[in-house]
Amino acid sequence: MKMFLRFAAVVAFGAGTAACTTVALAPGAERVRVTMTAAEVAPCKAVGNVKALSVSAFDGEATIRNQALGLGANTIFVTRYVSGSEEGVAYNCS
């Protein structure tokens, strides 16, 4: 029984701390703009889709910024946002 309780405590601690990890921004990703206004990306060229399924709004935005940077984009038009989970289209607006 003691072994089971120790195992349960380790599992509970691990599950509790796993949610505390954060997504780091890649160098340059902080310059990727995020918008929910279609007019801001109208003159831009779409380069791909981005998607993040996250429990934290910060992690979701960091993930899509990193993805957009990898696609050569500098702006993201968010098409769906629900509790940290985000989807959008990455654009190059240079």
C-alpha positions as CSV (number, residue, x, y, z in Angstrom):
1,M,0.0,0.0,0.0
2,K,2.9,2.4,0.8
3,M,4.4,1.8,-2.6
4,F,1.0,2.6,-4.3
5,L,0.7,5.8,-2.4
6,R,4.3,6.8,-3.3
7,F,3.5,6.1,-7.0
8,A,0.3,8.0,-6.8
9,A,2.1,11.0,-5.3
10,V,4.8,11.0,-8.0
11,V,2.2,10.8,-10.7
12,A,0.1,13.6,-9.2
13,F,3.2,15.8,-8.8
14,G,4.3,15.1,-12.4
15,A,0.9,15.9,-13.8
16,G,0.7,19.1,-11.8
17,T,4.1,20.3,-13.0
18,A,3.7,19.2,-16.6
19,A,1.1,22.0,-17.1
20,C,3.7,24.6,-15.9
21,T,6.0,24.3,-18.9
22,T,6.1,27.2,-21.3
23,V,6.8,27.5,-25.0
24,A,9.9,29.7,-25.7
25,L,9.8,32.2,-28.5
26,A,12.3,31.5,-31.3
27,P,14.7,34.4,-32.0
28,G,12.8,36.8,-34.1
29,A,9.3,35.4,-33.4
30,E,8.6,38.4,-31.1
31,R,8.4,40.6,-34.2
32,V,5.6,38.5,-35.8
33,R,2.4,40.5,-35.5
34,V,-0.9,38.8,-34.5
35,T,-4.2,40.3,-35.7
36,M,-7.8,39.4,-35.9
37,T,-8.6,42.1,-38.5
38,A,-8.8,40.8,-42.1
39,A,-8.2,44.2,-43.6
40,E,-4.7,44.3,-42.1
41,V,-3.6,41.2,-44.2
42,A,-5.6,42.0,-47.3
43,P,-2.5,43.3,-49.3
44,C,-0.3,40.5,-47.9
45,K,0.8,37.1,-49.3
46,A,-0.5,34.0,-47.5
47,V,2.4,31.5,-46.8
48,G,0.7,28.8,-44.8
49,N,-1.5,27.8,-41.9
50,V,-0.6,27.8,-38.2
51,K,-2.2,26.0,-35.3
52,A,-1.6,25.6,-31.6
53,L,-3.5,23.4,-29.1
54,S,-2.6,24.8,-25.7
55,V,-4.0,25.2,-22.2
56,S,-2.3,28.6,-21.9
57,A,-2.9,31.7,-24.0
58,F,0.8,32.6,-23.9
59,D,1.9,29.1,-25.1
60,G,-0.7,29.2,-27.9
61,E,0.5,32.5,-29.2
62,A,4.2,31.6,-28.8
63,T,3.6,28.4,-30.8
64,I,1.9,30.1,-33.7
65,R,4.5,32.9,-33.8
66,N,7.3,30.3,-34.0
67,Q,5.4,28.4,-36.7
68,A,4.8,31.6,-38.7
69,L,8.5,32.6,-38.4
70,G,9.4,29.1,-39.8
71,L,7.2,29.8,-42.8
72,G,8.8,33.1,-43.5
73,A,5.8,35.1,-42.3
74,N,5.7,38.3,-40.3
75,T,2.0,38.5,-39.6
76,I,-0.7,36.0,-38.4
77,F,-4.4,36.5,-39.0
78,V,-6.1,34.5,-36.2
79,T,-9.2,32.7,-37.6
80,R,-10.0,30.7,-34.4
81,Y,-9.2,31.3,-30.7
82,V,-10.6,29.2,-27.9
83,S,-9.0,29.2,-24.4
84,G,-5.4,29.3,-25.6
85,S,-5.9,27.1,-28.7
86,E,-5.4,29.2,-31.8
87,E,-5.6,28.7,-35.6
88,G,-4.7,31.1,-38.3
89,V,-3.1,32.0,-41.6
90,A,0.5,33.2,-41.7
91,Y,1.2,36.1,-44.1
92,N,4.2,37.9,-45.4
93,C,3.4,41.6,-45.4
94,S,6.8,43.0,-46.5
